[in-house]
Amino acid sequence: MNGGDTTAAVIRMQQLLLDGSPGLHEGELLGLVADVFTRRRASLLEAAQRFGTPLYVVHADLLQQQANRFTAAFSRPGLTSRVHYAFKANPSAVVVNTLRQAGIAADVSSGLELELALRSGFERVVFSGPAKTDIDLENAVLAADRVTVHLDSFAELERLQVIAGRLSRSIRAGVRLSLAAHGAWTKFGLPPMALPEFVQRASACPQVDLQGVQFHLSWQRDGDGYARTLADLGPLLRFNAPAGGWRFVDVGGGFYPEDDEAVYPWRTPQGRLQVLLGLAVDGPAVDWNGRYLVHTVQPIETIAAAVIEAFGQHVDAGDRGVELWLEPGRYLANPSVTILLQVADVKSPEVAITDGGTNLLGWERLEEEHVPLLNLTRPASSQRHGRVYGSLCTPHDVWGYTCYAEDLQVGDILALPAQGSYVQTLQQAFIKPIAATVVEHADGRLQRVVEEESFTGRYPELFSGPDPQLVGTEAATLPA
Ligand SMILES: Cc1ncc(COP(=O)(O)O)c(C=O)c1O
């Protein structure tokens, strides 16, 4: 680093220390807290009592609510918009089926997810993602009346043509583009400058009907990224269209739900710098006021208005009838799952241990991010300080540094709401079994849909191995 660089770095550090963290505001996720205590408490306590803890509880009404709100936000007279649920956010059968019943289509990214969508009866499926296998493509072609394949490369275009040719079927396709805003996401799809050649090569593939383009941005808390990308895309599409014209533009997912996630002050850029400089501790200080920093997220209606305006201005000006496709995952699924835990041990007023570990989340996320933890047995609208840990043999297994609780006592049932996306998909086979899943149907009925992971579920090889003696006495008594 030269002298100039050092000066610039010092100025930048000063700004960071003084300005705080833009896009975050100090506060609490009180809407979420009130919703759980007032509307969900009784059914969650019943679920814990009937099915035990730890437990994932899926709220069907919240899935329907999110689906309705998202669909309404993107509806306008004269515009055809199609909402596809990104299965990767949460491919539980109950989640995808509830969304299908709410009129949502499917966005799948593997052969496994494709099979789930087709078996679940989805009528419209987009199949995206890199490195699709020949078997995946063949299955897509066999279901070509329902599936559109988003192609990731020239090679995939050619493979799809060969497979569709062999099966004497045609299939609709889109092509994924990585636009400037994508940065590291350029692993996906093609750069825009490749579009003219792609359109030309697709025209030589009689069984592949190229109809649209797809892009995806992650973690969008307003509409600016989509609007900028659509503005970049407009001229490109105008001058490079397949013979039948563009029929859809798929803007992907990345829509962030409002008010369900926050960050601890010591984990913001400003906070990290303070820790690095030795000005703060990496964790809650003794005088921490319990406040956390909430991400400022625009309502989906505001984001949708920006997307639709940019779409009309840059892509579908003059009523060409291009459809707007969307692939929300997190937005639809996140509010719909609550994790239930039980206090297993209280070591001191500052340290409680629960019966479930953060292997249920998949990584040490709650060291970074704040999600309100609520004591359903002894509720309180304000936070009680004290660390709540999980049951894993690692100190990183933290559920929270505060709990909305009068007190914490052994046997209390705790709830961690808004865990519906990228949680069950990322859960780890680490030390403890994976918890069961219960659905709370819209009519209030509770039903267990997935059992707690069993010994046989985790160690299937012990039941089919060639030499049962190798696994000791237990194997001899277990079923073959
Ligand atoms: C192509 C594509 N579509 C949709 C999504 C879903 O994103 P999100 O869950 O943020 O809405 C992803 C996520 O990575 C994606 O890659």
The ligand as an SDF file (V2000), in Angstrom:
LIG
                    3D

 16 16  0  0  0  0  0  0  0  0999 V2000
  -32.0620  -18.0510  -10.9080 C   0  0  0  0  0  0  0  0  0  0  0  0
  -32.5930  -17.8350   -9.5420 C   0  0  0  0  0  0  0  0  0  0  0  0
  -33.9000  -17.5610   -9.4030 N   0  0  0  0  0  0  0  0  0  0  0  0
  -34.4500  -17.3710   -8.1840 C   0  0  0  0  0  0  0  0  0  0  0  0
  -33.7010  -17.4430   -7.0370 C   0  0  0  0  0  0  0  0  0  0  0  0
  -34.3650  -17.2380   -5.7210 C   0  0  0  0  0  0  0  0  0  0  0  0
  -33.8280  -16.1380   -5.0550 O   0  0  0  0  0  0  0  0  0  0  0  0
  -34.5160  -15.5820   -3.7490 P   0  0  0  0  0  0  0  0  0  0  0  0
  -34.7550  -16.7150   -2.8390 O   0  0  0  0  0  0  0  0  0  0  0  0
  -33.5390  -14.6060   -3.1920 O   0  0  0  0  0  0  0  0  0  0  0  0
  -35.7890  -14.9350   -4.1860 O   0  0  0  0  0  0  0  0  0  0  0  0
  -32.3180  -17.7240   -7.1400 C   0  0  0  0  0  0  0  0  0  0  0  0
  -31.4860  -17.7980   -5.9310 C   0  0  0  0  0  0  0  0  0  0  0  0
  -30.3000  -17.9300   -5.9320 O   0  0  0  0  0  0  0  0  0  0  0  0
  -31.7630  -17.9110   -8.4280 C   0  0  0  0  0  0  0  0  0  0  0  0
  -30.4530  -18.1710   -8.5740 O   0  0  0  0  0  0  0  0  0  0  0  0
  1  2  1  0
  2  3  1  0
  2 15  2  0
  3  4  2  0
  4  5  1  0
  5  6  1  0
  5 12  2  0
  6  7  1  0
  7  8  1  0
  8  9  2  0
  8 10  1  0
  8 11  1  0
 12 13  1  0
 12 15  1  0
 13 14  2  0
 15 16  1  0
M  END
$$$$
